[in-house]
Amino acid sequence: MKSILASVKPFVLSVSLIVAVAALLLALDNSGKKAASGLPRVALVQHASQVVLDEAVAGIVRGLANQGYVDGKTVSLKFYNAQGDLPTANDIAKQVTSGSTELIITTSTVSMQSVANANRKTKVHHVFGTVTNSASAGIGVSATDSLDHPPYLTGMNSLMPVDRVIKLARELNPGLRRLGLVWHSSEANSQIYTAHARVACKELGIELLEADAENSSAVSMAAKSLVSRNVDAFIITGDVVVLVAADAVIAAARADHIPVFTLIPPTVRKGALFDLGANYNVLGYEVGLLAGRVLAGTDPATVPIINRVPEKLAFNLTALKGLRGNWRIPPELLARADVYIDESGEHAKGGALVSPAASAPAASAAASTASR
């Protein structure tokens, strides 16, 4: 019996030692909020791999660098992407609010909501961006007082006026009468934009036909159902579910020779006729500047939540080809564009060629297409 106890005792001691060391390491990790290098830890969370969010993240990184926070040198940045999956988003939120992160930066309403809900107890500093309206997201932000928000949270809204986008479509085609909208009815962003679209269409005498898509896989079927109802065009708003599957909406529309326009540049690269919305790289940059200020010691409680839409207008002249209905882009509108695409490639404001098309004719088709 003594020999058995003698052999068990060292084992128990070793297990106890391992547990104690593990607990000590965890405590040190959580209490310091520093990476192994001693740099402050920042988590950058996005909900899906989507061009707008990717551009915003790139802008955030630039903004942080402008404030002196460069990954691996003066800050330890860790990137998280839920790939559009809500349970994954919630798991990420729990992880980044566990106490080992000094600052969390989120892009999209879903990321903001998941982190804000998980952060109610730990209260890690949180800066958000690429959000339509934080006041309607159920995270404690006031709709009337820009300083009435959780003291550890601040950020920027980017609500684009839907009526301006629909009015521009009517300007391109005065005969626009029936507009199709695919949206996810459970997404906070989409609820706001859909409500605004209903009001704008009513004022303009346009019939808004809607189809709900509960996930990106359902977007194609929803778009085809609206095509069968004879819509004249599609609008895509700030709905992440639909944006991830924007190609499916554009494909369904193109098969019936009808255009798509959006609030989210640069969807023209996928074949949309025009985008009128925020420049998300610039917006992300501004969010990064704000995040840098918070890292430097600015109290989030003192920072008002504002609406920022650094505007970007983009046209795709090649999308005009074969459309039914009287769609045209007047030269004066084309001159206002920040970006336009023709058969020779993509052009920045002033006509500079940004990237040539894969197989482009020698002459630009911009002038002849715009004058149709």
C-alpha positions in Angstrom: 0.0 0.0 0.0 2.9 2.4 0.9 4.5 1.7 -2.4 1.3 2.6 -4.3 1.0 5.9 -2.3 4.6 6.6 -2.9 4.1 6.3 -6.7 0.8 8.3 -6.7 2.1 11.2 -4.7 4.7 12.5 -7.2 2.0 12.2 -10.0 -0.5 14.3 -8.0 2.2 16.9 -7.3 3.2 17.2 -10.9 -0.4 17.6 -12.1 -1.0 20.3 -9.4 2.1 22.0 -10.5 1.0 22.0 -14.2 -2.4 23.4 -13.3 -0.8 26.1 -11.1 1.6 27.2 -13.9 -1.2 27.2 -16.5 -3.4 29.3 -14.2 -0.5 31.7 -13.6 0.2 32.1 -17.3 -3.5 32.8 -18.1 -3.6 35.4 -15.3 -0.5 37.1 -16.6 -1.9 37.0 -20.2 -5.3 38.5 -19.2 -4.0 41.1 -16.8 -1.3 42.6 -19.0 -3.4 43.0 -22.2 0.0 42.9 -24.0 1.3 40.6 -26.6 4.5 38.5 -25.9 6.4 41.4 -27.4 5.0 43.8 -24.9 2.9 45.6 -27.5 -0.8 46.6 -26.9 -3.2 44.0 -28.4 -5.8 45.1 -30.8 -8.5 42.9 -32.4 -9.9 43.8 -35.8 -13.1 42.0 -36.4 -15.1 41.7 -39.7 -18.2 39.7 -40.4 -17.5 38.4 -43.9 -15.1 38.4 -46.8 -16.7 41.2 -48.8 -15.1 43.9 -50.9 -16.5 46.7 -48.8 -15.4 45.3 -45.5 -12.0 44.3 -46.9 -11.6 47.9 -48.1 -12.6 49.2 -44.7 -10.2 47.0 -42.9 -7.3 48.2 -45.2 -8.3 51.8 -44.4 -8.4 51.1 -40.7 -4.9 49.7 -40.8 -3.7 52.9 -42.7 -5.5 55.1 -40.1 -3.8 53.3 -37.2 -0.4 53.6 -38.9 -1.0 57.4 -39.3 -1.4 57.6 -35.6 1.8 55.7 -35.0 0.3 52.2 -34.5 2.0 49.8 -36.9 1.4 46.1 -36.6 4.4 44.2 -35.2 6.2 47.5 -34.3 4.0 49.5 -32.0 0.9 47.4 -31.8 -0.1 43.8 -32.1 -3.0 43.5 -34.5 -5.0 40.3 -34.7 -7.6 39.9 -37.5 -10.8 37.9 -37.1 -13.3 37.0 -39.9 -16.6 35.2 -39.1 -17.1 34.4 -42.9 -20.7 35.4 -42.6 -21.5 32.8 -39.9 -23.4 34.2 -36.9 -22.3 31.4 -34.4 -18.7 32.0 -35.4 -19.2 35.8 -34.9 -20.5 35.2 -31.4 -17.5 32.9 -30.6 -15.1 35.5 -31.9 -16.9 38.1 -29.8 -16.4 36.0 -26.6 -12.8 35.5 -27.4 -11.9 39.2 -28.1 -13.8 40.4 -25.0 -12.1 37.8 -22.7 -9.8 40.5 -21.1 -6.6 39.9 -23.1 -7.3 42.7 -25.7 -6.8 46.4 -25.1 -9.0 47.6 -28.0 -11.5 46.0 -30.4 -12.3 47.5 -33.8 -15.4 46.1 -35.6 -16.6 46.4 -39.2 -20.3 45.9 -40.1 -23.4 46.0 -37.9 -23.3 42.3 -37.1 -19.8 42.4 -35.8 -20.6 45.5 -33.8 -23.6 43.8 -32.2 -22.0 40.5 -31.4 -19.0 42.2 -29.7 -21.1 44.8 -27.9 -23.3 42.1 -26.5 -20.4 40.0 -25.3 -18.6 43.1 -23.9 -21.2 44.2 -21.4 -19.3 42.9 -18.4 -15.6 43.2 -19.5 -16.1 46.6 -21.0 -13.1 46.5 -23.3 -12.6 49.7 -25.4 -14.5 49.2 -28.7 -14.5 51.3 -31.8 -16.9 50.5 -34.7 -17.3 51.5 -38.3 -19.2 50.5 -41.6 -22.4 50.5 -39.6 -25.7 51.9 -40.9 -27.3 53.1 -37.6 -25.9 52.0 -34.3 -28.9 53.5 -32.5 -31.2 50.9 -33.9 -28.9 48.0 -33.1 -29.9 47.4 -29.5 -26.5 48.1 -28.0 -27.4 51.2 -25.8 -26.7 54.0 -28.3 -29.1 56.9 -28.3 -30.8 58.1 -31.4 -30.9 61.7 -30.3 -27.8 62.3 -28.2 -24.5 61.5 -29.9 -22.7 61.3 -26.5 -25.2 58.9 -25.0 -23.6 55.6 -25.5 -21.8 53.0 -23.4 -18.6 54.8 -22.0 -16.3 52.2 -23.4 -17.8 52.3 -26.9 -17.7 54.8 -29.8 -17.6 54.8 -33.6 -19.1 56.1 -36.8 -22.3 55.4 -38.7 -22.5 55.5 -42.5 -26.1 55.7 -43.4 -26.4 56.5 -47.1 -29.5 58.4 -48.2 -31.5 55.8 -50.2 -33.7 58.4 -51.8 -30.7 60.0 -53.6 -29.7 56.7 -55.1 -33.2 55.9 -56.4 -33.6 59.5 -57.7 -30.3 59.0 -59.7 -31.7 55.8 -61.2 -34.9 57.7 -62.2 -32.6 60.3 -63.8 -30.9 57.6 -65.9 -34.3 56.2 -66.9 -37.4 58.4 -66.4 -39.5 55.3 -67.3 -38.4 53.4 -64.1 -41.6 52.2 -62.6 -40.9 48.8 -60.8 -37.9 48.3 -58.6 -36.7 44.9 -57.2 -35.1 44.6 -53.8 -33.7 41.4 -52.3 -33.1 41.7 -48.6 -32.6 39.7 -45.4 -35.4 40.8 -43.1 -33.6 39.8 -39.9 -30.5 42.0 -40.6 -30.6 45.4 -38.8 -28.9 47.3 -41.6 -31.3 45.9 -44.2 -34.3 46.8 -42.1 -33.3 50.4 -42.1 -32.5 50.6 -45.8 -35.6 48.8 -46.8 -37.8 51.2 -44.7 -36.1 54.2 -46.4 -36.5 52.6 -49.9 -40.2 52.1 -49.3 -40.6 55.8 -48.4 -38.5 57.0 -51.4 -40.3 54.8 -53.9 -43.7 55.9 -52.7 -42.7 59.6 -53.1 -41.4 58.9 -56.6 -44.3 56.8 -57.7 -42.2 53.7 -58.1 -43.5 50.3 -57.1 -41.0 48.5 -54.8 -41.2 44.7 -55.1 -39.4 42.8 -52.3 -38.0 39.3 -51.8 -36.6 38.0 -48.5 -33.4 35.9 -48.5 -32.4 34.4 -45.2 -28.9 33.5 -46.3 -26.6 34.1 -49.3 -27.6 30.8 -50.9 -31.2 32.0 -51.2 -30.3 35.3 -52.9 -30.3 33.8 -56.4 -33.8 32.3 -56.1 -35.1 35.5 -54.5 -33.7 37.6 -57.4 -35.2 35.3 -60.1 -38.6 35.5 -58.4 -38.4 39.3 -58.8 -37.3 39.0 -62.4 -40.5 36.9 -63.0 -42.5 39.8 -61.6 -41.2 42.1 -64.3 -39.1 44.6 -62.3 -37.3 47.3 -64.4 -34.2 47.3 -62.2 -32.7 46.0 -58.9 -31.3 48.0 -56.0 -28.8 46.4 -53.6 -28.5 48.2 -50.2 -26.2 47.7 -47.3 -27.4 44.1 -46.6 -24.3 41.9 -46.0 -26.2 38.7 -46.9 -27.1 40.1 -50.3 -23.7 41.8 -50.9 -21.9 38.6 -50.4 -24.0 37.1 -53.2 -24.2 40.3 -55.3 -23.0 38.3 -58.3 -26.2 36.2 -58.1 -28.5 39.3 -58.3 -26.5 40.7 -61.2 -26.6 37.4 -63.1 -30.3 37.1 -62.7 -30.8 40.7 -63.8 -28.5 40.4 -66.8 -30.3 37.3 -68.0 -33.4 39.5 -68.4 -31.5 42.6 -69.7 -32.3 44.7 -66.6 -29.8 46.8 -64.6 -28.6 46.7 -61.0 -27.6 49.7 -59.0 -26.3 49.8 -55.4 -25.4 51.9 -52.4 -22.1 50.0 -52.1 -19.1 50.9 -54.3 -17.4 49.2 -56.0 -20.1 46.7 -57.1 -19.7 48.2 -60.6 -16.7 45.9 -60.9 -19.2 43.0 -60.7 -21.4 44.4 -63.4 -23.7 46.8 -61.6 -24.7 49.9 -63.7 -23.8 52.4 -60.9 -22.9 52.7 -57.3 -23.6 55.8 -55.1 -22.4 55.3 -51.6 -19.6 55.7 -49.1 -15.9 55.3 -50.0 -15.3 52.6 -47.5 -11.5 52.8 -47.7 -11.7 56.4 -46.7 -14.3 55.6 -44.0 -12.1 52.9 -42.7 -9.2 55.3 -42.6 -11.2 57.7 -40.4 -12.2 54.8 -38.1 -8.5 53.9 -37.8 -7.6 57.5 -36.9 -10.3 57.3 -34.2 -9.1 54.0 -32.9 -5.5 55.4 -32.7 -6.8 58.2 -30.6 -8.5 55.8 -28.2 -5.3 53.7 -28.0 -3.4 56.9 -27.2 -5.6 57.6 -24.2 -8.7 59.4 -25.5 -11.7 58.3 -23.4 -14.4 56.8 -25.7 -17.1 58.3 -23.4 -16.1 61.7 -24.6 -16.3 60.9 -28.4 -19.7 61.5 -30.1 -21.0 59.0 -32.5 -21.5 60.7 -35.9 -22.7 59.8 -39.3 -19.9 59.9 -42.0 -20.4 59.2 -45.7 -17.4 60.2 -47.7 -19.2 59.8 -51.0 -18.2 57.8 -54.0 -20.0 57.6 -57.4 -19.1 54.9 -59.9 -20.5 53.9 -63.3 -20.1 50.9 -65.5 -20.7 51.9 -69.1 -20.4 48.3 -70.3 -23.5 47.4 -68.2 -25.6 49.6 -70.5 -25.3 47.2 -73.4 -28.4 45.3 -74.3 -30.6 46.8 -71.5 -34.3 47.0 -72.1 -35.7 50.3 -71.4 -34.3 53.8 -72.0 -31.2 53.8 -69.8 -28.5 56.3 -70.5 -25.7 58.0 -68.5 -25.5 61.8 -69.5 -22.0 63.2 -70.0 -22.5 65.6 -67.1 -23.2 62.8 -64.7 -20.2 60.8 -66.0 -18.0 63.9 -65.4 -19.0 63.7 -61.7 -18.0 60.1 -61.3 -15.1 59.2 -59.1 -14.7 56.0 -61.1 -16.1 54.6 -64.3 -15.6 51.5 -66.3 -15.7 51.2 -70.0 -14.4 48.6 -72.5 -10.8 49.9 -72.1 -10.8 49.3 -68.4 -11.4 51.2 -65.1 -10.8 55.0 -64.9 -10.3 57.2 -62.0 -11.7 60.8 -61.8 -10.2 62.9 -64.6 -10.0 59.9 -67.0 -6.8 58.3 -65.8 -6.8 54.6 -66.6 -6.5 52.6 -63.3 -6.6 49.1 -64.8 -7.0 48.0 -68.4 -9.6 45.4 -69.4 -8.4 41.9 -70.1 -9.0 42.3 -73.8 -9.8 46.0 -74.6 -10.2 47.7 -77.9 -7.6 50.5 -78.7 -10.1 53.3 -78.4 -12.2 54.2 -75.4 -15.9 53.6 -75.7 -16.7 56.1 -72.9 -18.0 59.0 -75.0 -20.0 56.9 -77.5 -21.6 54.8 -74.8 -22.5 57.8 -72.6 -24.2 59.6 -75.5 -26.6 56.8 -76.2 
